[in-house]
């Protein structure tokens, strides 16, 4: 068991926003909008917008939907809802029509902040017209609700690759704790400037970048989306000191033509990788090329992002591990939900101040997720070494069971990433009569690659053996991904069914 629980931040999000507003510091830079947002201006607008919501009759803890891409409007809408004591409900704009409509209905939202670019998406989801669009420029005369640390602050829906997405509810305190775990692990302070290219309607962008800056007092450079061709130039122009991205972005940067200048490489303290496992070969190659250390981490929507992180240099970073716990406890549980000793595989579980309150209106999922002694089951498989570092070996739902043997897709992924031309890779199960399931894989290659399926299968056989190697490799221009850039492995069988 890993135990590094220290004092999480107290107070409410309103308290922290008011605290930051006492300075003249810039909270956000929006280079594509050529504007910035000081904490004092953020707080003034958040209060004004929150009062307007109150005047509309929005109750404390009630969902307010946010249909916004990354930008100034999105940040103000989010902070207005949090400041007012309402339940911010950021909608994943790329989740698909059914999932978006379900989230809007299930949340119970009566009001929404809608960006002009998302108007069609909102209209398609709001078919019954029950949700009203809020004017972000309106003034309100309503009184602010009294808010406590245990009040609901966020409702965020999981990706829902199997069945309906689940609505994750975070409180004022757990949302703050999500920013605190990041700040603690990465030693963030007021002089740090992060680079946010992940959408803030995903838990990584929202908690790691936005909540991390609120707790640390640092600033954030925010772009509407990731651009491989612009990434290093923006990092240079905006003087960033750290960034949070995902393995697919790391791979695209590694295979791209752009390079950071020497001043940028010296200034950036670290890059942070999360949302899915980072292949060791990709991490090593990235660090060798760009001379920027990558800190691998792990987090979930249910834990306000981070639960594990490798220490910063010169601390020990173990490639292939998302690290140790910061600000919460992490354990490996046996099938009977008891903590296991080092090097024994089991289910990764977490408890601490950043853990969600509940899944909204889903008592069966809540019962299955929480143990009697307070552990939250993650659904991830892993083991802990003698030094307390966790190694993720797979997902319970993604295991390939071939001839009765469990195969973790990550093993095959890492073998494929060892090929210099592979940008994206994911192994998955295909039902078959001989073994119950067989191994297949999907890859995206760099332009003009001559690599064949035979080449990639031979590489896997050399690294993981013939039994675990894919019987077939499917080629994509780009693999399906969720809003954070995480490859959606469970969609691959259907997408490759006709091949």
Order of alpha helices (4+ residues) and beta strands (2+ residues): beta-alpha-beta-beta-alpha-beta-alpha-beta-alpha-beta-alpha-beta-beta-beta-alpha-beta-alpha-beta-alpha-beta-alpha-alpha-beta-alpha-beta-beta-beta-beta-beta-beta-alpha-beta-beta-beta-beta-alpha-beta-beta-alpha-beta-alpha
